[in-house]
Amino acid sequence: MGNAFGLTSLIFGILSIPVSLIVAVLIPITSAIGGGTPAPALELLFLVLRWGVPGIAVVFGILGCIADESKGKAVAGLVLGLFGFIVGYIVFTLYSGIVSPWTPWTPP
């Protein structure tokens, strides 16, 4: 199979850290501006970006560890994806407590 899974995992793993940080900071800001809750479409976009990019890195990292010939890129992407999850969660938790108490959008 080559190194396709590992390379994909590495790319998404590298992208997961800045995407998680940016989205984790933007959620409380848009909540504060929007009067307590962000718009549902914006919240969905943030959710997909925040969990999707690191999730793709982790999934392809696992597949790369199983299927690829060399495991280095797959392991690096897997570690970076997990790091993106953790950093995004920590920054979101800390920053949302500072900016505003964020509550998920609920339909009226």
CORSULKA-V573727 format. One record per backbone hydrogen bond with DSSP energy under -0.5 kcal/mol. NH is the residue of the N-H (numbers start at 1). CO is the residue of the C=O. If there is no record, write none. Layout:
nh=[NH:NH]
co=[CO:CO]
This chain:
nh=[4:7:8:9:10:11:12:13:14:15:16:17:18:19:20:21:22:23:24:25:26:27:28:29:30:31:32:33:34:35:36:43:44:45:46:47:48:49:50:51:52:53:55:56:57:58:59:60:61:62:63:64:65:66:67:68:69:75:76:77:78:79:80:81:82:83:84:85:86:87:88:89:90:91:92:93:94:95:96:97:98:99:100:102:103]
co=[1:3:4:5:6:7:8:9:10:11:12:13:14:15:16:17:18:19:20:21:22:23:24:25:26:27:28:29:30:32:31:39:40:41:42:43:44:45:46:47:48:49:51:52:53:54:55:56:57:58:59:60:61:62:63:64:2:71:72:73:74:75:76:77:78:79:80:81:82:83:84:85:86:87:88:89:90:91:92:93:94:95:96:100:36]
